[in-house]
């Protein structure tokens, strides 16, 4: 449930219909399945690492650092903590965007749309900070409540697609299930700056990245070796299934462009020859707004399409609130805990200040404040389509190193590598690592270079400092293996007076 809540988020409700309109149903399925392949392979690698010994606090960072050693482990810990802090901003902006849209529909505006999102976002993240710092004893119960709210919102949406469309909904582009709407929406229709396959992928991918929510609370799980593999892989399967169903149903029910005006019907006296768009077949004429690019509704233009389609729109709004707030809260809890574990290992100078824990649960209050400041800075961007690709790069970098650490531990033949989870392949892990790196450059080459630059700088610093830690990592096993192979190789070197030593 925790993983599913973290995977379902703001992108599902506010951007999946729009991505379906841009990429078409066919390519949207490709985007969903490609994202799920990457997270699925990473889930298998995570399960293998998580079942190879005792998992303590620190989640993903603990898994990688104890497997690959402090050099790569430290850099991935910083990147993953930062990615989670930015994810808090993404989910909070999605929540603020929905609240702003509801206010605008009821004629309430504070300043303008962008500044309203900033104000509501900062207030929301401040409230979430107060909740997480007050203690997380009730947090698991709250997550179950959020899960039930999302389930009810899904049911409301599915029922809404079956109910015959009212004139108000038809004016906004909804005509219930029609084969020709599905056929037209199956092919892509790229628009705007982000209008490309990888542009849509970069916006969608953060909605597949909550798979490590279970591993991040490894210190609180009763039996992590069983719970992490089972929970992670089941969550990936069910969320992928839900994304495919929603993109198919919204694509079969709604046209791309609609005006929202009730008087835009095709009158019986007028011929439909000059009418543009699929809606002409159903008695509606949206020609004027299509030609002028001024349509306010339809899945290409209206981000709240799922809410409009549903049987009872407040349930979708409740689902958006549940998905965004639960994901933001989960990221706001996991980022400080990963960072605290990194601070306590003392790999880098000047960050030890944030590692101090308070109370019997060692709550990292200083790390909470740092995460809050980072999230608040990104909330000020106030644009979901700008924040999402930033997160995609950092998560892809994290997943690449998780897969590589599983591959590296497997090929060293270390006696310490004995995972109880058997359903992984070292070559599949290597493929996952390479795919993540390739996609990073296809999405945004300069952001990928920055991410790898940060990893290399941190890696170089750790190699230079040589911190006094020894975790029996796969890098040490690899050094032993290479030395052993070279020594065995000396048996095949014939003696000669020149190299008698």
VENBELTA-V540134 format. One record per run of one state. SS is the DSSP state (H for helix, E for strand, L for the rest). FROM is the first residue (numbers start at 0). TO is the last residue. If there is no record, write none. Layout:
ss;from;to
SS;FROM;TO
SS;FROM;TO
This chain:
ss;from;to
L;0;0
H;1;6
L;7;8
H;9;13
L;14;14
H;15;49
L;50;57
H;58;67
L;68;68
H;69;104
L;105;111
H;112;133
L;134;137
H;138;161
L;162;165
H;166;170
L;171;172
E;173;173
L;174;177
H;178;184
L;185;195
H;196;207
L;208;208
H;209;215
L;216;216
H;217;219
L;220;222
H;223;252
E;253;253
L;254;256
E;257;257
L;258;263
E;264;264
L;265;276
H;277;281
L;282;282
E;283;283
L;284;285
H;286;291
L;292;295
E;296;296
L;297;303
H;304;308
L;309;311
H;312;343
L;344;350
H;351;354
L;355;356
E;357;357
L;358;361
E;362;362
L;363;363
H;364;378
L;379;382
H;383;410
L;411;424
H;425;442
L;443;443
H;444;464
L;465;472
H;473;491
L;492;495
H;496;498
L;499;500
